[in-house]
Amino acid sequence: MQNANRDFSVCQYKLPALPKDIGKLQNLKTLVLDTNELSVIPEEVCDLHHLQALALSNNYLSQLPGRFSDLTKLSSLHLANNRFVF
């Protein structure tokens, strides 16, 4: 069964990790996870093929999942204030 939710927002909850089940939210178009304590984004996020907007600012991320390019509909990405090194 596919989840009918299209928007999911969890901000400022000090969330340390995302469950791998996040990939089951197949209809998700917007995922907002700003200002948490995320250091890893699970590969299963890359199964969200309808995702258009992803906000991950103000976390502890240093890399994105290897299959990140699978998010072909993604048009908005916010990554400010993380630990990326370019």
Backbone as ProteinMPNN parsed JSONL, in Angstrom:
{"seq_chain_A": "MQNANRDFSVCQYKLPALPKDIGKLQNLKTLVLDTNELSVIPEEVCDLHHLQALALSNNYLSQLPGRFSDLTKLSSLHLANNRFVF", "coords_chain_A": {"N_chain_A": [[0.842, -1.183, 0.0], [0.607, 2.147, -0.873], [1.641, 5.193, 0.611], [-0.417, 8.012, 1.092], [0.409, 10.533, 1.836], [1.979, 13.613, 0.994], [3.676, 15.577, 1.868], [6.156, 15.925, 4.331], [7.318, 16.919, 7.401], [9.743, 17.43, 9.796], [11.133, 19.273, 11.975], [13.62, 20.723, 14.065], [13.682, 18.787, 16.142], [15.765, 17.431, 17.202], [16.373, 15.048, 16.014], [18.129, 12.078, 15.659], [18.461, 10.181, 13.657], [17.076, 8.822, 10.609], [14.399, 6.569, 10.0], [14.767, 3.569, 8.064], [12.466, 2.919, 6.799], [11.487, 5.193, 5.676], [11.715, 5.247, 2.965], [9.454, 4.005, 2.049], [7.462, 5.817, 1.738], [6.19, 6.487, -0.823], [4.779, 8.449, -2.328], [5.716, 10.851, -1.544], [6.477, 14.253, -1.864], [7.656, 16.462, -0.734], [10.147, 16.793, 1.661], [11.121, 17.787, 4.715], [13.661, 18.297, 6.889], [15.083, 19.99, 8.501], [17.339, 21.382, 10.938], [18.004, 19.298, 12.877], [19.671, 16.441, 14.251], [20.955, 14.927, 12.362], [23.312, 12.757, 10.956], [23.648, 11.01, 8.966], [22.033, 10.131, 5.966], [19.738, 7.765, 5.082], [20.096, 5.298, 2.451], [17.625, 4.575, 1.485], [16.106, 6.853, 1.175], [16.546, 7.565, -1.388], [14.746, 6.097, -2.791], [12.493, 7.541, -3.035], [10.986, 8.484, -5.46], [9.298, 10.51, -6.384], [10.009, 12.755, -5.098], [10.395, 16.2, -4.783], [11.308, 18.363, -3.334], [13.783, 18.804, -0.902], [14.865, 19.384, 2.273], [17.568, 19.799, 4.304], [19.039, 21.352, 5.98], [21.165, 22.627, 8.617], [22.137, 20.337, 10.092], [24.224, 17.47, 10.746], [25.483, 16.467, 8.525], [27.822, 14.948, 6.292], [28.003, 13.772, 3.905], [26.08, 12.655, 1.047], [23.639, 10.116, 0.19], [24.758, 7.342, -1.836], [23.167, 6.761, -4.063], [21.955, 9.13, -4.684], [21.533, 10.532, -7.035], [19.398, 9.255, -8.163], [17.139, 10.611, -7.532], [15.466, 12.054, -9.521], [13.442, 13.944, -9.914], [13.891, 15.923, -8.168], [13.973, 19.279, -7.397], [14.512, 21.236, -5.62], [16.86, 21.757, -3.17], [18.147, 21.953, 0.012], [20.959, 22.452, 1.887], [22.444, 23.862, 3.705], [24.715, 24.767, 6.357], [25.888, 22.286, 7.297], [28.225, 19.566, 7.454], [29.705, 19.29, 5.127], [32.49, 18.784, 2.97], [34.136, 20.228, 0.385]], "CA_chain_A": [[0.0, 0.0, 0.0], [1.382, 3.38, -0.924], [1.206, 6.24, 1.522], [-0.99, 9.146, 0.36], [1.029, 11.793, 2.266], [2.868, 14.22, 0.009], [4.604, 16.457, 2.564], [6.55, 15.438, 5.652], [8.214, 17.894, 7.994], [10.176, 17.206, 11.18], [12.191, 20.262, 12.19], [13.982, 21.1, 15.429], [13.345, 17.724, 17.088], [17.012, 16.756, 17.565], [16.264, 13.707, 15.448], [19.473, 11.595, 15.376], [18.496, 9.302, 12.482], [15.814, 8.551, 9.918], [14.175, 5.133, 9.814], [14.888, 3.117, 6.676], [11.115, 2.857, 6.247], [11.181, 6.456, 4.997], [11.637, 4.928, 1.54], [8.127, 3.475, 1.724], [6.547, 6.943, 1.514], [6.394, 6.612, -2.262], [4.154, 9.64, -2.921], [6.269, 12.038, -0.902], [7.019, 15.278, -2.762], [8.435, 17.406, 0.063], [10.689, 16.241, 2.897], [11.816, 18.863, 5.422], [14.319, 17.744, 8.078], [16.005, 21.024, 8.971], [17.643, 21.607, 12.348], [17.968, 18.082, 13.669], [21.035, 15.977, 14.528], [21.205, 13.871, 11.386], [24.671, 12.659, 10.424], [23.554, 10.102, 7.818], [20.739, 9.993, 5.305], [19.725, 6.387, 4.584], [19.955, 5.081, 1.006], [16.21, 4.419, 1.166], [15.574, 8.149, 0.748], [16.686, 7.583, -2.845], [13.594, 5.391, -3.35], [11.391, 8.509, -3.089], [11.121, 8.933, -6.847], [8.466, 11.691, -6.648], [10.488, 13.844, -4.253], [10.726, 17.423, -5.506], [11.98, 19.306, -2.433], [14.435, 18.16, 0.234], [15.53, 20.373, 3.121], [18.403, 19.121, 5.297], [19.923, 22.36, 6.575], [21.407, 22.632, 10.065], [22.321, 18.994, 10.614], [25.639, 17.103, 10.848], [25.761, 15.653, 7.341], [29.08, 15.162, 5.586], [27.851, 13.202, 2.57], [24.746, 12.258, 0.626], [23.622, 8.707, -0.205], [25.377, 7.023, -3.126], [22.166, 6.754, -5.135], [21.255, 10.416, -4.629], [21.166, 10.943, -8.404], [18.13, 8.612, -8.517], [16.06, 11.568, -7.242], [15.459, 12.824, -10.768], [12.44, 15.02, -9.88], [14.292, 16.88, -7.146], [14.248, 20.6, -7.968], [14.889, 22.122, -4.53], [17.701, 21.054, -2.202], [18.73, 22.87, 0.988], [21.987, 21.727, 2.641], [23.277, 24.832, 4.437], [25.113, 24.504, 7.739], [26.187, 20.89, 7.562], [29.678, 19.338, 7.55], [30.237, 18.893, 3.82], [33.791, 19.297, 2.575], [34.221, 20.192, -1.082]], "C_chain_A": [[0.886, 1.245, 0.0], [0.774, 4.419, 0.001], [0.729, 7.443, 0.72], [-0.358, 10.478, 0.751], [1.997, 12.299, 1.21], [3.921, 15.102, 0.647], [4.887, 15.887, 3.948], [7.586, 16.405, 6.203], [8.475, 17.55, 9.46], [11.382, 18.116, 11.394], [12.383, 20.514, 13.681], [13.553, 20.076, 16.479], [14.578, 16.988, 17.6], [17.002, 15.292, 17.129], [17.656, 13.2, 15.07], [19.574, 10.756, 14.098], [17.1, 9.199, 11.881], [15.622, 7.042, 9.838], [14.298, 4.767, 8.338], [13.525, 3.023, 5.995], [10.702, 4.148, 5.549], [11.015, 6.223, 3.492], [10.297, 4.372, 1.1], [7.097, 4.572, 1.475], [6.632, 7.358, 0.043], [5.813, 7.87, -2.895], [4.722, 10.939, -2.383], [6.877, 12.989, -1.94], [7.914, 16.259, -2.025], [8.855, 16.732, 1.365], [11.551, 17.318, 3.55], [12.333, 18.311, 6.742], [15.346, 18.719, 8.634], [16.154, 20.991, 10.495], [17.334, 20.382, 13.211], [19.411, 17.702, 13.976], [21.408, 14.829, 13.604], [22.655, 13.907, 10.912], [24.717, 11.767, 9.187], [22.132, 10.147, 7.277], [20.715, 8.588, 4.716], [19.512, 6.318, 3.071], [18.49, 5.019, 0.586], [15.535, 5.73, 0.788], [15.607, 8.229, -0.782], [15.584, 6.795, -3.551], [12.375, 6.307, -3.479], [11.407, 9.198, -4.457], [10.264, 10.139, -7.219], [8.942, 12.909, -5.868], [10.95, 15.032, -5.093], [11.517, 18.406, -4.649], [12.513, 18.548, -1.217], [15.215, 19.215, 1.006], [16.238, 19.648, 4.261], [19.347, 20.09, 5.995], [20.028, 22.174, 8.087], [21.379, 21.235, 10.683], [23.824, 18.729, 10.703], [26.08, 16.238, 9.666], [27.108, 15.985, 6.728], [29.055, 14.543, 4.193], [26.393, 12.864, 2.315], [24.781, 10.785, 0.228], [24.194, 8.499, -1.604], [24.419, 7.066, -4.295], [21.394, 8.068, -5.211], [20.797, 10.878, -6.015], [19.895, 10.252, -8.893], [16.943, 9.541, -8.287], [15.932, 12.548, -8.409], [14.438, 13.968, -10.785], [12.792, 16.1, -8.861], [14.663, 18.211, -7.8], [14.666, 21.607, -6.898], [15.639, 21.31, -3.473], [18.365, 22.081, -1.299], [19.673, 22.076, 1.895], [22.837, 22.638, 3.5], [23.562, 24.35, 5.866], [25.153, 23.025, 8.096], [27.707, 20.755, 7.606], [30.28, 18.85, 6.234], [31.586, 19.542, 3.572], [33.9, 19.136, 1.073], [35.639, 20.398, -1.529]], "O_chain_A": [[1.812, 1.354, 0.804], [-0.445, 4.508, 0.151], [1.394, 7.856, -0.231], [-0.571, 11.472, 0.057], [2.741, 11.525, 0.607], [4.96, 15.358, 0.037], [3.982, 15.427, 4.644], [8.601, 16.678, 5.563], [7.546, 17.4, 10.254], [12.507, 17.768, 11.037], [11.425, 20.515, 14.454], [13.115, 20.442, 17.569], [14.452, 16.022, 18.352], [17.556, 14.423, 17.802], [18.318, 13.822, 14.238], [20.655, 10.636, 13.522], [16.093, 9.451, 12.542], [16.588, 6.309, 9.63], [13.968, 5.571, 7.466], [13.434, 3.045, 4.767], [9.662, 4.184, 4.892], [10.256, 6.932, 2.832], [10.029, 4.276, -0.098], [5.979, 4.286, 1.047], [7.093, 8.453, -0.279], [6.324, 8.318, -3.922], [4.248, 12.018, -2.739], [7.681, 12.583, -2.779], [8.831, 16.828, -2.617], [8.026, 16.172, 2.082], [12.583, 17.712, 3.007], [11.554, 17.909, 7.606], [16.369, 18.303, 9.179], [15.233, 20.627, 11.227], [16.522, 20.43, 14.135], [20.288, 18.566, 13.96], [22.086, 13.884, 14.005], [23.162, 14.956, 10.517], [25.703, 11.767, 8.45], [21.161, 10.194, 8.033], [21.591, 8.247, 3.921], [18.837, 7.166, 2.487], [18.152, 5.372, -0.544], [14.488, 5.715, 0.14], [14.77, 8.898, -1.388], [15.497, 6.821, -4.779], [11.335, 5.882, -3.982], [11.799, 10.359, -4.575], [10.48, 10.737, -8.273], [8.343, 13.98, -5.965], [11.781, 14.893, -5.991], [12.307, 19.193, -5.172], [11.802, 17.763, -0.591], [16.112, 19.86, 0.464], [15.606, 18.975, 5.075], [20.363, 19.668, 6.548], [19.126, 21.649, 8.739], [20.685, 20.992, 11.669], [24.614, 19.672, 10.733], [26.952, 15.381, 9.807], [27.496, 17.151, 6.65], [29.966, 14.759, 3.395], [25.581, 12.794, 3.238], [25.858, 10.255, -0.045], [24.117, 9.388, -2.452], [24.825, 7.38, -5.414], [20.289, 8.104, -5.752], [19.772, 11.549, -6.135], [19.361, 10.627, -9.937], [15.852, 9.283, -8.795], [16.257, 13.729, -8.281], [14.565, 14.878, -11.604], [12.063, 17.081, -8.716], [15.553, 18.268, -8.649], [15.121, 22.704, -7.222], [15.131, 20.317, -2.953], [19.064, 22.975, -1.776], [19.25, 21.148, 2.584], [23.881, 22.204, 3.987], [22.769, 23.637, 6.481], [24.537, 22.579, 9.064], [28.404, 21.755, 7.781], [31.248, 18.089, 6.23], [31.803, 20.703, 3.919], [33.769, 18.029, 0.55], [35.914, 20.4, -2.729]]}, "name": "protein", "num_of_chains": 1, "seq": "MQNANRDFSVCQYKLPALPKDIGKLQNLKTLVLDTNELSVIPEEVCDLHHLQALALSNNYLSQLPGRFSDLTKLSSLHLANNRFVF"}
